[in-house]
Amino acid sequence: MINLHRCQQGILAESNLHSLYLMFNLKTEEVDEVKQQLACFQGMINEFSEEYSESELSAFIAIGALAWDNLFPNARPRELMAFPQFENAKYPVPDTPADLFVHIRSDRADVNHLVGTHVCELFADKVMLVEQVKGFRYLDGRDLTGFVDGTENPHGEHRRAVALVSREQDEVFAGGSYIHTQRYRHSMHMWNELPTKQQEDIVGRTKVENIEYKSADKPPCAHIKRANIKDEQGKSIEILRQSMPYGTMRHQGLFFISCANTPTAFNKMLERMVCVDEQGHYDQLLDYTQAETGAAFFAPSIDFLRQYL
């Protein structure tokens, strides 16, 4: 039996200085060659990783929820579904599906660019590039709002448990990960007009020291209060965030990436953020940042993809 536990290491990678996000749509219905190119992807990444070892390069590729059946009609991850939509959302939740998502990250922007060009050459005229975004580390791992991002991320081996599908969950797709992406654009002029204490109340932690408010002190609309969710037993439902800031002098924001062993984690988190509850509460941070994209993917294990070599 094929060992389905070898994941694409870019899913679990620790933070880097630079990232490159590429979204593609298929231009062909003849998918056998595309599947072969998918199977070659990690081998190509490994070659560049060895050649530029000091850059700490890693990457992963994921297939869109709507494109999956076209590429792999005989096997589908058990929980793979389209990007979630909610009836009582305070703000629009864009659903902008793509067929392929490539996440490249390293400590060298030039290496990311080099790898990105080879990814485009790998798929050649079989795909159309529909979006490319360059992310970067800001100061000591902060979002452009000035707050540390990803504080709640799991560490060590717990990252694997949170981000990767287990054999018990789905034997065929063990080692894969459910991926959700959103590109948020921040209203920086509005945010920067707020006093620091008001910003801290909106987020739920101090800005400079990165100290989380005590539970009793968190406003009901605080980002941390809304985004941190628990199951019926009171246990935290976690995701692995691989987000990074992006931007120019004109448009700035956060490219949000969720990696999880089930899409339920992200779906429930987003619902808590965007939907108004019976008390009128929602994530107040959304008054200052707006999602412009949203897409659902699955990043299969290396072994699943290499069946098609």
Backbone torsions as a table, in degrees:
resi	resn	phi	psi	omega
1	MET	NA	141.0	178.5
2	ILE	-66.0	135.8	175.4
3	ASN	-75.8	108.7	-174.7
4	LEU	-94.6	15.8	-176.6
5	HIS	-97.3	-3.6	-179.9
6	ARG	-80.3	102.9	-176.6
7	CYS	-84.4	164.8	169.3
8	GLN	-74.1	116.9	-170.0
9	GLN	-63.8	-21.5	177.6
10	GLY	-61.8	-22.5	178.5
11	ILE	-64.7	-39.0	-173.9
12	LEU	-97.6	0.2	-172.4
13	ALA	-57.4	143.4	173.4
14	GLU	-74.7	170.1	-172.9
15	SER	-64.4	145.8	175.8
16	ASN	-122.9	-178.7	-179.3
17	LEU	-86.1	-27.5	-174.3
18	HIS	-140.3	152.1	175.9
19	SER	-143.0	160.1	176.0
20	LEU	-139.3	125.0	-178.7
21	TYR	-112.7	127.1	-178.7
22	LEU	-123.9	130.0	176.2
23	MET	-114.2	132.3	-179.6
24	PHE	-127.9	151.7	166.8
25	ASN	-118.0	144.4	179.9
26	LEU	-71.6	142.0	177.6
27	LYS	-109.0	1.4	-175.2
28	THR	-134.0	151.1	173.3
29	GLU	-95.9	-6.6	177.1
30	GLU	-88.9	93.3	-166.2
31	VAL	-94.0	-7.4	-177.9
32	ASP	-59.0	-42.1	179.0
33	GLU	-68.6	-36.4	177.4
34	VAL	-62.2	-40.8	178.8
35	LYS	-64.7	-36.1	175.9
36	GLN	-66.4	-37.7	177.8
37	GLN	-68.1	-38.2	174.9
38	LEU	-60.8	-40.2	-179.8
39	ALA	-66.0	-27.4	-179.5
40	CYS	-85.6	-10.6	-169.8
41	PHE	-58.6	-53.4	-174.7
42	GLN	-67.6	-31.5	175.7
43	GLY	-62.2	-40.9	177.3
44	MET	-64.1	-42.8	179.2
45	ILE	-62.4	-40.8	179.6
46	ASN	-61.4	-38.6	179.4
47	GLU	-64.3	-45.1	178.2
48	PHE	-68.2	-34.8	179.2
49	SER	-63.5	-38.1	177.6
50	GLU	-71.7	-40.7	-177.5
51	GLU	-67.9	-35.6	-179.1
52	TYR	-119.6	57.2	-172.1
53	SER	-61.7	-29.9	-178.7
54	GLU	-70.0	-13.8	-176.4
55	SER	-84.1	-11.7	-177.7
56	GLU	57.1	43.1	-178.1
57	LEU	-68.6	139.0	169.5
58	SER	-150.1	163.5	-179.4
59	ALA	-163.0	160.4	168.6
60	PHE	-145.9	159.7	177.4
61	ILE	-125.6	139.7	-176.8
62	ALA	-131.9	150.2	-177.4
63	ILE	-106.4	135.6	-177.3
64	GLY	-65.6	149.1	-178.3
65	ALA	-59.5	-37.2	-178.2
66	LEU	-81.3	-20.4	-179.3
67	ALA	-93.0	-13.7	-171.2
68	TRP	-57.1	-50.4	-174.3
69	ASP	-64.6	-27.2	177.0
70	ASN	-69.7	-37.6	-178.8
71	LEU	-84.1	-42.0	-174.9
72	PHE	-130.5	72.0	-174.4
73	PRO	-68.0	-16.5	-175.0
74	ASN	-96.4	-3.2	-179.4
75	ALA	-157.1	130.5	-178.1
76	ARG	-137.0	135.1	174.8
77	PRO	-54.5	137.3	-169.8
78	ARG	-56.9	-36.3	-173.2
79	GLU	-109.0	9.3	-177.1
80	LEU	-67.1	125.8	-177.6
81	MET	-146.7	166.4	179.9
82	ALA	-66.5	166.7	179.6
83	PHE	-60.9	136.0	-172.8
84	PRO	-69.8	150.2	174.9
85	GLN	-128.9	149.8	-175.1
86	PHE	-134.3	137.3	-175.8
87	GLU	-71.8	-38.5	-174.3
88	ASN	-106.4	39.3	179.4
89	ALA	-72.7	138.1	177.9
90	LYS	-66.9	-39.9	179.4
91	TYR	-126.6	157.4	178.9
92	PRO	-58.2	145.4	175.9
93	VAL	-115.0	91.6	-175.4
94	PRO	-60.3	138.5	174.3
95	ASP	-117.9	102.8	-174.9
96	THR	-125.4	74.3	-173.3
97	PRO	-63.6	150.9	172.4
98	ALA	-134.7	157.9	-176.3
99	ASP	-81.7	-36.2	-179.4
100	LEU	-135.8	141.8	175.0
101	PHE	-126.5	125.1	177.8
102	VAL	-115.1	125.3	-179.9
103	HIS	-113.5	114.0	179.8
104	ILE	-116.4	134.0	178.3
105	ARG	-147.2	146.4	177.0
106	SER	-167.1	-176.0	176.3
107	ASP	-94.5	8.0	179.1
108	ARG	-132.6	119.4	178.7
109	ALA	-64.2	-33.3	-179.1
110	ASP	-69.0	-35.7	176.9
111	VAL	-66.7	-41.9	176.3
112	ASN	-57.7	-44.0	179.9
113	HIS	-63.0	-43.6	179.0
114	LEU	-59.8	-47.9	-179.7
115	VAL	-64.4	-40.8	178.9
116	GLY	-59.4	-40.5	178.9
117	THR	-65.4	-36.6	179.0
118	HIS	-73.0	-31.2	174.2
119	VAL	-62.5	-44.8	178.6
120	CYS	-63.0	-37.8	177.7
121	GLU	-69.7	-33.9	179.8
122	LEU	-59.7	-45.8	-177.6
123	PHE	-90.1	-16.9	173.0
124	ALA	46.8	-130.1	-173.6
125	ASP	-83.4	8.1	178.6
126	LYS	-81.6	-14.3	-177.9
127	VAL	-135.0	163.7	174.4
128	MET	-122.6	126.4	177.3
129	LEU	-73.2	120.0	-176.8
130	VAL	-109.0	-17.2	176.1
131	GLU	-160.5	141.2	171.5
132	GLN	-138.7	133.4	-177.2
133	VAL	-135.7	133.3	175.7
134	LYS	-100.4	123.3	175.7
135	GLY	-102.5	162.8	-179.6
136	PHE	-152.9	153.9	174.2
137	ARG	-76.8	133.3	-178.4
138	TYR	-111.4	116.5	-179.3
139	LEU	52.7	-127.7	-177.2
140	ASP	-96.5	49.2	177.5
141	GLY	83.4	33.8	-177.3
142	ARG	-101.9	155.9	167.7
143	ASP	-75.3	164.7	-179.8
144	LEU	-67.9	-12.9	172.7
145	THR	-71.1	-12.3	179.4
146	GLY	99.5	-2.7	-179.2
147	PHE	-101.1	145.4	177.5
148	VAL	-62.1	133.7	-177.9
149	ASP	-105.6	143.1	176.0
150	GLY	79.0	22.4	-179.3
151	THR	-59.4	-34.4	-176.0
152	GLU	-85.6	4.9	-177.4
153	ASN	-61.5	142.3	174.7
154	PRO	-67.9	158.4	-177.8
155	HIS	-125.5	160.3	175.0
156	GLY	58.1	-141.1	-178.6
157	GLU	-65.4	-20.9	179.5
158	HIS	-65.1	-24.6	176.4
159	ARG	-59.9	-42.2	179.0
160	ARG	-62.6	-44.1	-178.1
161	ALA	-62.7	-36.9	-177.9
162	VAL	-77.7	-42.3	-168.7
163	ALA	-90.3	-25.7	-169.8
164	LEU	-109.8	140.4	175.5
165	VAL	-67.2	132.8	178.9
166	SER	-88.7	164.8	177.6
167	ARG	-62.6	-33.2	179.0
168	GLU	-68.2	-33.3	179.8
169	GLN	-73.9	-41.3	-175.1
170	ASP	-165.9	97.4	-171.8
171	GLU	-59.9	-40.3	-177.2
172	VAL	-67.2	-35.0	-173.7
173	PHE	-111.1	22.9	173.9
174	ALA	-58.8	139.9	-178.2
175	GLY	89.8	-7.0	175.3
176	GLY	-89.4	178.6	-177.3
177	SER	-148.2	139.3	174.0
178	TYR	-82.9	123.9	-173.9
179	ILE	-114.6	132.4	172.0
180	HIS	-126.8	137.7	178.9
181	THR	-125.7	145.5	171.2
182	GLN	-144.5	132.8	173.2
183	ARG	-100.7	112.6	179.9
184	TYR	-97.4	138.5	172.0
185	ARG	-108.9	124.2	-178.8
186	HIS	-84.3	142.3	170.0
187	SER	-90.3	79.4	-170.6
188	MET	-63.8	-35.6	-178.8
189	HIS	-64.8	-38.4	177.4
190	MET	-69.3	-42.8	-178.2
191	TRP	-64.4	-43.4	-176.2
192	ASN	-71.0	-15.5	176.2
193	GLU	-78.3	-14.9	-178.2
194	LEU	-79.3	142.6	171.7
195	PRO	-62.6	151.4	-177.8
196	THR	-55.6	-41.9	-178.6
197	LYS	-62.4	-37.0	178.1
198	GLN	-68.6	-39.1	174.9
199	GLN	-60.2	-44.1	-179.4
200	GLU	-62.9	-38.7	178.3
201	ASP	-66.0	-35.8	179.4
202	ILE	-68.4	-38.3	-179.0
203	VAL	-82.8	-43.6	-178.3
204	GLY	101.7	15.4	175.5
205	ARG	-153.4	163.2	-179.9
206	THR	-73.4	152.4	-172.4
207	LYS	-80.9	-51.1	-175.0
208	VAL	-78.0	-49.6	-173.9
209	GLU	-82.6	-16.3	-178.4
210	ASN	59.8	45.2	177.8
211	ILE	-101.9	122.9	-178.8
212	GLU	-70.6	139.1	175.8
213	TYR	-60.5	149.4	169.3
214	LYS	-63.7	151.5	-174.1
215	SER	-53.8	-42.4	-177.4
216	ALA	-69.6	-19.8	-176.9
217	ASP	-94.7	-7.4	-177.9
218	LYS	-78.1	124.1	173.5
219	PRO	-59.9	147.3	-177.0
220	PRO	-62.8	-18.7	178.2
221	CYS	-99.6	6.4	-179.2
222	ALA	-64.1	143.7	-178.2
223	HIS	-55.4	-47.5	-178.8
224	ILE	-63.1	-37.8	179.7
225	LYS	-63.5	-38.4	-176.6
226	ARG	-84.5	-36.6	-173.0
227	ALA	-83.2	-23.4	179.1
228	ASN	-88.0	112.9	-174.3
229	ILE	-114.8	157.8	-179.2
230	LYS	-131.7	156.1	177.1
231	ASP	-85.8	-173.7	-175.9
232	GLU	-65.4	-21.7	178.1
233	GLN	-91.2	3.9	179.4
234	GLY	82.3	11.0	179.2
235	LYS	-88.9	138.7	-178.5
236	SER	-63.4	136.5	173.3
237	ILE	-97.1	116.1	-168.8
238	GLU	-108.9	156.7	168.1
239	ILE	-131.4	161.1	171.3
240	LEU	-101.1	115.7	-179.9
241	ARG	-88.3	131.8	175.1
242	GLN	-121.4	36.9	-173.9
243	SER	-80.3	154.6	173.5
244	MET	-147.8	150.7	174.1
245	PRO	-66.5	157.3	174.1
246	TYR	-144.1	168.7	170.5
247	GLY	149.8	169.3	173.3
248	THR	-121.3	-171.8	176.1
249	MET	-72.1	-14.2	-177.9
250	ARG	-99.5	-44.5	-177.1
251	HIS	-126.2	130.6	-178.0
252	GLN	-139.4	150.5	-179.9
253	GLY	-179.0	-154.8	-177.6
254	LEU	-129.2	129.8	171.0
255	PHE	-93.2	105.0	-173.7
256	PHE	-89.2	133.1	177.7
257	ILE	-133.5	126.0	175.2
258	SER	-111.1	129.9	173.7
259	CYS	-119.7	126.5	-175.1
260	ALA	-153.5	160.0	179.6
261	ASN	-82.0	-1.5	175.3
262	THR	-154.6	142.5	176.9
263	PRO	-71.6	-14.7	-178.8
264	THR	-58.4	-37.2	-177.9
265	ALA	-59.5	-52.3	-180.0
266	PHE	-65.7	-44.3	-177.3
267	ASN	-58.3	-43.3	-179.8
268	LYS	-69.6	-38.9	178.6
269	MET	-62.4	-47.6	-179.1
270	LEU	-64.1	-39.4	178.8
271	GLU	-60.8	-43.6	178.8
272	ARG	-63.9	-31.8	-178.3
273	MET	-75.8	-47.3	-168.9
274	VAL	-94.0	-20.3	-174.8
275	CYS	-92.9	139.9	179.1
276	VAL	-83.8	124.1	-179.5
277	ASP	-83.5	-176.1	-175.5
278	GLU	-63.9	-23.2	178.3
279	GLN	-92.0	2.4	179.5
280	GLY	84.5	14.7	-176.7
281	HIS	-92.8	144.3	172.7
282	TYR	-152.4	179.7	-180.0
283	ASP	-76.7	107.8	-174.7
284	GLN	-68.5	-17.2	176.7
285	LEU	-61.3	-25.7	-179.6
286	LEU	-69.9	-10.1	172.4
287	ASP	-70.3	-15.2	-173.4
288	TYR	-123.3	2.0	175.5
289	THR	-149.2	138.0	-174.8
290	GLN	-124.5	131.6	175.4
291	ALA	-72.7	130.4	178.2
292	GLU	-107.7	-16.1	177.6
293	THR	-140.8	165.9	175.2
294	GLY	-166.9	129.6	-177.0
295	ALA	-152.1	149.5	-179.8
296	ALA	-116.4	137.3	-177.2
297	PHE	-141.3	169.8	167.7
298	PHE	-131.9	129.8	177.4
299	ALA	-101.0	101.8	-176.4
300	PRO	-70.2	166.5	174.7
301	SER	-67.3	160.5	177.1
302	ILE	-59.1	-40.8	-176.2
303	ASP	-67.7	-36.4	176.8
304	PHE	-61.5	-44.8	-178.3
305	LEU	-68.0	-36.3	-174.9
306	ARG	-75.3	-6.1	172.3
307	GLN	-61.4	-21.5	-171.5
308	TYR	-100.5	10.9	174.0
309	LEU	-70.7	NA	NA
